[in-house]
């Protein structure tokens, strides 16, 4: 961001770009190590709050042929993996995997409310652009072998709760 008071002069375009690049991976692995038919429960969760901003603020006298404020898409990946063992080492046993991704993602490009920009008359182009390409990837799965003759239960569930807001 640019937040200043006074003159800022440029013979070329003033470009301000903010790019998010978050790689968040959470893994819960309860796969059997003793025997292929061992029980195991796994829970993995991500809770991510991310804000990417490109903005002008303050009391600024800006002299430039163009102003570009942008948030670029970036390459953010939010990954959750949960892998359970198998139900059935002994009768009545359970196994399960739960993967939960909870994300609040904001990407904003703007001129801040209350900013006082003094621009030369008639010759400054202003471009404001916001993009976001965050990917949330969830997997919940069993990994093991059931035992014939023993009754057990196993459930795997993956849930994604994401709120992505992009504004310019």
RAKA-V104969 format. One record per residue. N is the residue number from 1. RES is the residue in one letter. SS is DSSP state (alpha for helix, beta for strand, coil for the rest). BURIAL is 1 if it has 16 or more other ideal C-beta (glycine too) atoms within 10 Angstrom, else 0. Layout:
n = {N;N}
res = {RES;RES}
ss = {SS;SS}
burial = {BURIAL;BURIAL}
This chain:
n = {1;2;3;4;5;6;7;8;9;10;11;12;13;14;15;16;17;18;19;20;21;22;23;24;25;26;27;28;29;30;31;32;33;34;35;36;37;38;39;40;41;42;43;44;45;46;47;48;49;50;51;52;53;54;55;56;57;58;59;60;61;62;63;64;65;66;67;68;69;70;71;72;73;74;75;76;77;78;79;80;81;82;83;84;85;86;87;88;89;90;91;92;93;94;95;96;97;98;99;100;101;102;103;104;105;106;107;108;109;110;111;112;113;114;115;116;117;118;119;120;121;122;123;124;125;126;127;128;129;130;131;132;133;134;135;136;137;138;139;140;141;142;143;144;145;146;147;148;149;150;151;152;153;154;155;156;157;158;159;160;161;162;163;164;165;166;167;168}
res = {X;X;X;X;X;X;X;X;X;X;X;X;X;X;X;X;X;X;X;X;X;X;X;X;X;X;X;X;X;X;X;X;X;X;X;X;X;X;X;X;X;X;X;X;X;X;X;X;X;X;X;X;X;X;X;X;X;X;X;X;X;X;X;X;X;X;X;X;X;X;X;X;X;X;X;X;X;X;X;X;X;X;X;X;X;X;X;X;X;X;X;X;X;X;X;X;X;X;X;X;X;X;X;X;X;X;X;X;X;X;X;X;X;X;X;X;X;X;X;X;X;X;X;X;X;X;X;X;X;X;X;X;X;X;X;X;X;X;X;X;X;X;X;X;X;X;X;X;X;X;X;X;X;X;X;X;X;X;X;X;X;X;X;X;X;X;X;X}
ss = {coil;beta;beta;beta;beta;beta;beta;beta;beta;coil;coil;coil;coil;beta;beta;beta;beta;beta;beta;coil;coil;coil;beta;beta;beta;beta;beta;beta;beta;coil;coil;coil;coil;coil;coil;coil;coil;coil;coil;coil;beta;beta;beta;beta;beta;beta;beta;beta;beta;beta;beta;beta;beta;beta;beta;beta;beta;beta;beta;beta;beta;beta;beta;coil;coil;beta;beta;beta;beta;beta;beta;beta;coil;coil;coil;coil;beta;beta;beta;beta;beta;beta;beta;beta;coil;coil;coil;coil;coil;coil;coil;coil;coil;beta;beta;beta;beta;beta;beta;beta;beta;beta;beta;beta;beta;beta;beta;beta;beta;beta;beta;coil;coil;coil;coil;beta;beta;beta;beta;coil;coil;coil;coil;coil;beta;beta;beta;beta;beta;beta;coil;coil;coil;coil;beta;beta;beta;beta;beta;beta;beta;beta;coil;coil;coil;coil;coil;coil;coil;coil;coil;coil;beta;beta;beta;beta;beta;beta;beta;beta;beta;beta;beta;beta;beta;beta;beta;coil}
burial = {0;1;0;0;0;0;0;1;0;0;0;0;0;1;0;1;0;1;0;1;0;0;0;1;0;1;0;1;0;1;1;1;0;0;0;0;1;1;1;1;1;1;1;1;0;1;0;1;0;1;0;1;1;1;1;1;1;1;0;1;0;1;0;1;0;0;1;1;1;1;1;1;1;1;0;1;0;1;1;1;1;1;1;1;1;1;1;1;1;0;0;0;1;0;1;1;1;1;1;1;1;1;1;0;1;1;1;1;1;1;0;0;0;0;0;0;1;0;0;0;0;0;0;1;0;0;0;1;0;1;1;1;0;1;0;1;0;1;0;1;0;1;1;1;0;1;1;0;0;0;0;1;0;1;0;1;0;1;0;0;0;0;0;0;0;1;0;0}
